[in-house]
Amino acid sequence: MVKRILVFLLLLMLLVPTLATVQAAEENQTVYVVPLEGAVEPGLYRFLQRSFAEANENGAAAIILELNTPGGLVNSATDIRELIYNSPVPVYAYVRYSALSAGAFLALACQEFYMAPGSTIGAAEIQTLSGAAVDEKTVSAWEAQMRTVAQNQGKDPQVAAAMVRQEIAIENLVTSEQLLTLTTEEAEEIGFTDGVFANRAALLAELGLAEAVITEVVLSPAERLARLVTHPAAATILITVGLAALVIEIIVAGFGVAGVVSILAFALYFGGSIIAGLAGSEVIVLFILGIVLLLIEAVVPNFGVIGLSGIIAIIASIVMSSATPGEGIRIFVMSLFLTILLVAGLFRYLKRSGAWSHIILQYSETKERGYVGPTDFSYLLGKVGQTVTSLRPSGAAEFDGERIDVISEGTFIPQSSAVKVVKVEGTRVVVRVQ
């Protein structure tokens, strides 16, 4: 009997630390709260990817996505859906204000979704960046995805379909003349939401996580930049500004403000795309190559092949930095159109304001107007002289007591060397060692 009591006490001593450990683990549960705000785009995906990885590494009990989004890109939405599906940590959606379009899709992709009073969900019609309707094939595929995520969550797929197609009518809910967007009350009445909670604390209590430690994930400065730049509207503006400033810099001699503006605009565009994971440093190399080829085209006579290659390289770098090739092409075409309007409008303003006269000559330079052309140095051809300075490759030489600015054929020529003029091109006098 004594032995049994001793064995029991021994087992009890072994179990107490284990139970204490379990209880401590439950008391120290962590919930990651991740804001899903603004447009759904590649920058948001990268932010959520980091957030989910941190939650998983730190053994979080749950992830709560707090939604307030007007929607966004379908490709980014489907990428985020896969992120949610593959997460080993349960993911719940809490619609704080609105979950429209791609936002509705993501709310339904979570394990469960909840709503705050006064919030809305729906209006998931698919459109192009310009707001135009898309082809039936694309609409059908998007509707199927909306139905699927709704079914996976145990919701009525017909309600999800009515958010995509205007022609779908549901009695006492929506007519065939409007897209379906549900208020909190409507969603609760038809059982389309898993619950309505006035605040996060009430939701955590429902999930059994009232005592959990809350970790709120925030965007880093780099992620904020990536989210801003990868938005189609912001990308179009940056490319337009970059192209317009580049055109102005090429027309106006010298490197000035326009050149700096162009560099900054393209640096923001490509930098944001790289941070968002849409492209690597190769797009920058491709873009710079395109600019170099255009500059070569401007100074080297050819049949336009170099210039055309430069244009193709620039277009390719912009397209490769977008979420999809189709989106990249649309952004570039829109940017090109806006660039033409912007440059044309700017030049028209400069002409009217009188500033144009500081850039372009208003009158032909004739002798009658007092213009004196450059000196003709053709008489120096074949003459032998001596360098006054070192030629690296340019410098000065003296011919028959006259000091002339000259240039070597590319080699270094020391001072006080005998040189011969081998070519004269206007004011450009080329020499070589005699």
GIHUGI-V622543 format. One record per residue. N is the residue number from 1. SS is DSSP state (2 for helix, 1 for strand, 0 for the rest). PSI is psi as a letter, one per 30 degrees, with the letter a starting at -180 (* if undefined). Layout:
# GIHUGI-V622543
N:SS:PSI  N:SS:PSI
This chain:
# GIHUGI-V622543
1:0:e  2:2:e  3:2:e  4:2:e  5:2:e  6:2:e  7:2:e  8:2:e  9:2:e  10:2:e  11:2:e  12:2:e  13:2:e  14:2:e  15:2:e  16:2:e  17:2:e  18:2:e  19:2:e  20:2:e  21:2:e  22:2:e  23:2:e  24:2:e  25:2:e  26:2:e  27:2:f  28:0:g  29:0:k  30:1:k  31:1:k  32:1:k  33:1:j  34:1:k  35:1:k  36:1:i  37:1:l  38:0:a  39:0:k  40:1:j  41:0:l  42:2:e  43:2:e  44:2:e  45:2:e  46:2:e  47:2:e  48:2:e  49:2:e  50:2:e  51:2:e  52:2:e  53:2:e  54:2:e  55:2:e  56:2:e  57:2:e  58:0:g  59:0:h  60:0:k  61:0:f  62:1:l  63:1:k  64:1:j  65:1:j  66:1:j  67:1:k  68:1:i  69:1:k  70:0:f  71:0:a  72:1:b  73:0:k  74:2:e  75:2:e  76:2:e  77:2:e  78:2:e  79:2:e  80:2:e  81:2:e  82:2:e  83:2:e  84:2:e  85:2:e  86:0:f  87:0:k  88:0:f  89:0:k  90:0:k  91:1:k  92:1:k  93:1:k  94:1:j  95:1:j  96:1:e  97:1:d  98:1:k  99:1:i  100:1:l  101:0:c  102:2:f  103:2:e  104:2:e  105:2:e  106:2:e  107:2:e  108:2:f  109:2:f  110:0:l  111:0:e  112:1:l  113:1:k  114:1:l  115:1:l  116:0:l  117:0:k  118:0:g  119:0:l  120:1:l  121:1:k  122:1:b  123:0:h  124:0:h  125:0:k  126:0:k  127:1:l  128:0:l  129:0:f  130:0:f  131:0:g  132:0:l  133:1:l  134:0:l  135:0:l  136:2:e  137:2:e  138:2:e  139:2:e  140:2:e  141:2:e  142:2:e  143:2:e  144:2:e  145:2:e  146:2:e  147:2:e  148:2:e  149:2:e  150:2:e  151:2:e  152:2:f  153:0:g  154:0:g  155:0:l  156:0:j  157:2:f  158:2:e  159:2:e  160:2:e  161:2:e  162:2:f  163:2:f  164:2:e  165:0:k  166:0:e  167:0:f  168:0:k  169:0:k  170:1:k  171:0:k  172:0:g  173:0:e  174:1:k  175:0:l  176:0:g  177:0:g  178:0:l  179:0:l  180:0:k  181:1:k  182:1:k  183:1:l  184:2:e  185:2:e  186:2:e  187:2:e  188:2:e  189:2:e  190:0:g  191:0:g  192:0:f  193:0:l  194:0:f  195:0:l  196:1:k  197:0:k  198:0:f  199:0:l  200:2:e  201:2:e  202:2:e  203:2:e  204:2:e  205:2:e  206:2:e  207:0:g  208:0:g  209:0:h  210:0:e  211:0:g  212:0:l  213:1:k  214:1:k  215:1:j  216:1:j  217:1:k  218:0:l  219:0:k  220:0:l  221:2:e  222:2:e  223:2:e  224:2:e  225:2:e  226:2:e  227:2:e  228:2:e  229:2:e  230:0:f  231:0:k  232:2:e  233:2:e  234:2:e  235:2:e  236:2:e  237:2:e  238:2:e  239:2:e  240:2:e  241:2:e  242:2:e  243:2:e  244:2:e  245:2:e  246:2:e  247:2:e  248:2:e  249:2:e  250:2:e  251:2:e  252:0:k  253:0:k  254:0:l  255:0:j  256:0:b  257:2:e  258:2:e  259:2:e  260:2:e  261:2:e  262:2:e  263:2:e  264:2:e  265:2:e  266:2:e  267:2:e  268:2:e  269:2:e  270:2:e  271:2:e  272:2:e  273:2:e  274:2:e  275:2:e  276:0:f  277:0:g  278:0:f  279:0:l  280:0:a  281:0:f  282:2:f  283:2:e  284:2:e  285:2:e  286:2:e  287:2:e  288:2:e  289:2:e  290:2:e  291:2:e  292:2:e  293:2:e  294:2:e  295:2:e  296:2:e  297:2:e  298:2:f  299:2:f  300:0:j  301:0:k  302:0:a  303:0:g  304:0:f  305:2:e  306:2:e  307:2:e  308:2:e  309:2:e  310:2:e  311:2:e  312:2:e  313:2:e  314:2:e  315:2:e  316:2:e  317:2:e  318:2:e  319:2:e  320:2:f  321:0:g  322:0:l  323:0:e  324:0:l  325:2:e  326:2:e  327:2:e  328:2:e  329:2:e  330:2:e  331:2:e  332:2:e  333:2:e  334:2:e  335:2:e  336:2:e  337:2:e  338:2:e  339:2:e  340:2:e  341:2:e  342:2:e  343:2:e  344:2:e  345:2:e  346:2:e  347:2:e  348:2:e  349:2:e  350:2:e  351:2:e  352:2:e  353:2:f  354:0:f  355:2:f  356:2:e  357:2:f  358:2:f  359:0:e  360:0:k  361:0:k  362:0:f  363:0:l  364:0:k  365:0:j  366:0:l  367:2:e  368:2:f  369:2:g  370:0:g  371:0:k  372:0:k  373:0:l  374:0:l  375:0:k  376:0:j  377:0:g  378:2:f  379:2:f  380:2:f  381:0:k  382:0:f  383:0:l  384:1:k  385:1:a  386:1:k  387:1:k  388:0:e  389:0:l  390:0:k  391:1:j  392:0:h  393:0:f  394:1:l  395:1:b  396:1:k  397:1:l  398:1:k  399:1:j  400:0:h  401:0:g  402:1:k  403:1:k  404:1:k  405:1:k  406:1:l  407:1:k  408:1:l  409:0:g  410:0:f  411:0:l  412:0:k  413:1:k  414:0:l  415:0:l  416:0:g  417:0:k  418:1:k  419:1:l  420:1:k  421:1:j  422:1:f  423:1:k  424:1:k  425:1:i  426:0:c  427:0:g  428:1:j  429:1:j  430:1:k  431:1:l  432:1:l  433:1:k  434:0:*
